[in-house]
Amino acid sequence: MTSYNLARFDLVSIRLAVACAQTGSLTAAARDSHLALAAASRRIRELEAALGDALFERHARGLLPTAAGRVFVKHGLTLLQTMEQLGAELADLRQGIARHIRLCASSAAISQFLPPLLARYGEMHPQVHVDLEEQVSEAVVTTLREGRADVAVFVEGPDTAGLATRLFRKDELVLVLPATHRLAGLKTPLAFVDTLDEEWISLTAGAAMLQKQQQAALAANRPLKLRMQVRSFDAVCHMVASGLGIAVLPKGASLPIVKTMKLGWRPLADAWAQRRLLVATSAGESDAVITSLVDFLTEPSQNAKTKHRNK
């Protein structure tokens, strides 16, 4: 197994290599890194010599990362981001912020529940800073497992073996469609199988509701005609408003958008439309600050406040 002298990978050179990949130009990367062109060229050559691999293919039009270059840049970006976070947290210490908690949450949790809760928690614990990252539910659980989050909030469904979970909230999925659509105009619950002739707009892969739709279509031995996938509820509604398809979205998050865009909506009769959202930590988590946040998010009084706010 080849070992590398990591001490030779100084942050200036790493930042330069990342800039080369992003701009495709050594001249531009040198300028962005405040280096002379000759010094920048030497640093890239030294990195390549230390790795034993070329990081870039040189062309008349500039630089193109090699396979080794893409791997180096991926990890280099992570390292640079970690160092920036380190600097930010050290600066926060001087301003009285003693702790950062990394919270990764699904779109459903963020759009329906978390903002007022995190605002209240911040008022109660000004010395704790909660860093929030949004992902689809599968990615939320992966992020927690890999140690890149301290707390995760997601829609029940992904494998939670080895995690400690508690109920966070419940929500409901509804059908969102153009106001003039043939299925619009009624508020009686509709079976999902009766919608499978339609084209669908959904979130990207890993979203809990997309997985439920795919499972339901498979159980009915019918295809799910997935036309477009986007990254936000708002984008889904814009696609629906344009007549590109229909969608399933969380009721609490989508109804304000539905009203603004003058769309239609309808309840779903399927049991899987009633969902549970979980909050999770690593099993055996003993950090008092992390436990305090989880307790706050799941205490009954906070649940009541959120329901009142959503009315």
N, C-alpha and C positions, 0 to 999 in steps of 0.2 A: 504494500500500500504506500503510495507516494505521500510524503509529508511536505508541507510548505512552511517557509519562514514567515509567519504571519506578522512578525515585527517589522517586516519591510513594507507592509501594506498600510502606509500612513493615510490619515483621513483626507489630506489634500489630494493625494493620488487617486484614492477611491472616488472622491467627489469629481475629479477630473474625468475618470473613466466613465462614470455615470453621465456626465455632461456630454461626452463624446457620443455616447449611444443615443442620447436624447436629441442632440442637434445634428448628428451625422457629420460634424465638422470639427477637426482639431483646432482650427483657428477660432471658431466661435466658442468652443469649450475652454480654450486657454484664456480668451477674453473674459468669459463669465467667471473663471476661477482666479482672475487677476494674476495670470502667469505670462511670462514671455513665451512666444511660440516655441523657441528652442528648448526652454526648460520643460514645457508641457510635453513635447515630443520625447525628451529624455525620460520623463517620469513614466510615460506609457511603455516605453521600451524596457524600463527596469521592472515594471509590473509583469510584463510578458516573460521576461527572463526569470523572475522569481517563480512564476506559475509553470513555466515550461510549455506554455501554449500561447498562440497568438490570440489576442482579444478582439482584434478588428481586421477585416479585409480592407486594404487600401485601394480606392478607386479614384478615377479622375474627378468624380463628383463628390468624393468625401469618404467617410468611414462607414462600414457595415459590420455590426457585431458578428463574430463567429459563434459557434455553439458554446465554446468556453466563455466568450464575452457575454453572452446572454445570461449564463449562470452567474458570472461574477457580478454583473450589473444588478440582477435580482437580489442577491444577498448584500451587495453594496448599498442598495437603496434601503434595505431593512436596517443595516448597521447605521447608516446616516440618520435615519428617522429615530432610531433608538438613542443616538447621541444627542439629537435635538430635544427629545423628550427628557433626557437626563438634565440637559441645561435648563429646560423650562421648569422642571421640578425643583432643581437647586435654587432657581430664582424665586419660585413660589415659597420655599422654606424661609427665605429672607423676608417675605411679605406675610408670614404667619400661616400659610397653608402647609399643614404637617403631613398630609397623606393624599395620594392619588389612588382612586379605585377605578379599575378598568371594567366598564360595563358594556357588554355586547348584547344587542337586542334586535328582535325582528321588526320589520316594518309595521306589523299589526300592533305590537306593543308600544312602539314610539308614537304612532299616529293617533292612537286611542287613549293611552293611559299615562305614559311616562313623563311628559313635560311638566304637568302641575305637580306630580309627585317629586320629581328631582328639584323643582324650584323650592318646594317646602323643605325638603331635606337639606338643601343648601342654606336656607335661612336658619335651620336648627343646628347645622354643623358647618359653620363657615371655615373651619380649619381643614375640612375634607373636600377635595375636588373630585367629582365623578367625571371621568373621561368616557364619553359615549360613542360607540361605533355601531352603525346599522348594517345588518346582513340578513339574508334569508335564513330561515330557521335551521336548516341543515348546517349552514356555515357558522351560525352562532354556536352550536354545540361543538363543532370542530375547533373553533377558536378557543372555547373554554378548555377542551381536552388538551390542546397543545400549549396551554399555559399563557396564551396571549390575552386572556381576560380573567378577571377575578370573579365576576358574576355574569350570568347569562339569563336572558328572558326571551322565551320563544314559544311557539305554538306546539302543543303536545304532538308527538309523532316520531321524531328522531330517537334513536337508541340512547337511553340515559344510563346504561350500565356503568357503574363506577362513579356516578354523580349523585349528589344529594339534591333532591328536588322538592319544591313546595308549590302549592297552587298559588298563582298570581292573580289571574282574572279569568272570566269567561267572556266569550263574544259570539256573534252570530254572523254567518256568511249569507249574503243575499245576492240575487241576480240583478245586475245593472245593465240597462239596455236603452236604446233610443226611445224617446217618448212615443213615437209613432210606430214602434215595432209591434208585430202581431201578438207578442206575448205580454205587451205592456197594458196598463189600464186597469188591471185587477190586482188585489192584494191578497188573494187566496194563495196558499203555498203551492208551489209547482215542483213536481219531481224532476230531478236533474236529467233523468233519462229522456224526458220529453223535450229537452233542449239540444240534443246531440245532432240534430240536422243543421245547427247553426255553426258559424265560424266564430272562433274564440280569440279574445285578447287576454293575456295573462302576464304575471310577473316572470322573471327569469327562473331558470332551473334551480331547484332546491327550496322554492317557496312552498310552504305547507299546503296552501289551498290548491296549488297546481297539482301536487301529488294526490290530494283527495279527488280532484276531478279526473285525473288519469286512472286512478284505481276504480272509480265508479264507472267510467267508460269501459274499462277492461272487464269489469264484472258483468256489464250489459252486453259484452261481445260487440261493442260498437267503437269506431274510431273517434278520438277527440280531434276535431278539426282546428288545430292550433295555428292561427294565422300570424300573430305577432306576439312578441314577448318584450316587455319594457321593464323599467326598474322602479317605478313608483305608482302609487294608487292614482295620483293626479294624471300621470301619463296614460294609464289604462283608461280613465274616464274620457280623456281627450280623444283617444282612438275610437271609443264607443260613440262619442258625440259626432264623430266624422262618418259614422256608418260602416266602420271597418269590421265590426263584430260585436259580440256581447261579452260580458265578463261576470265573474263571481268575485265579490270583494267583502271585507268586513263591514257590517252595517254601521257601526259607530264612526268609522273612518270615512266611509264613502258617502253617507247621506248629505253632509254639508256640501260636498262637491257635486253630487247629483242635483241638489236644489239649485246651486249656482248655475250649472250648465243646462238646467231644465231637461234632465234625463228622466227615465223611468226606473223603477226598481220593484222587485217582487220577492217575497220570502221563498226559501227552498224548503221542501217537505222532507228532505233526507236528514237522517240522524247526524251524519257527519258535518252538517252545517252548523251544529252547536259545538263549539270548540272550547278547550281549556288551554290557557296560557300558563306556563310554568316558569318559576325562577329557580336557578340551579347554581351550585358551587361545586368545587371538587369535593368528593366524599372525605369526611373528617376535617373539613375546614375549621380552623381554630382561631383565625384572626378576628379579634373582637370588633374591629372597625367594619370588616366585611360582613360579619354576622349582624352587626347593628343595621347596616343598610338593608340586608335581606329581611330582617324583622320589620323594619319600617315599611318596606314595599308590600309585605303580606299581612300586616295587622288589619283587623276588621274595620277599624275606624277609617283608615285610608281608603279601603274599598268603598265604604259608604260615601266618602267625600267625592271620589271619582264618579260614582254613579250619579250623584246629585249634579255634578258639573256637566255631565253628558246629557242631562235632560233638556 
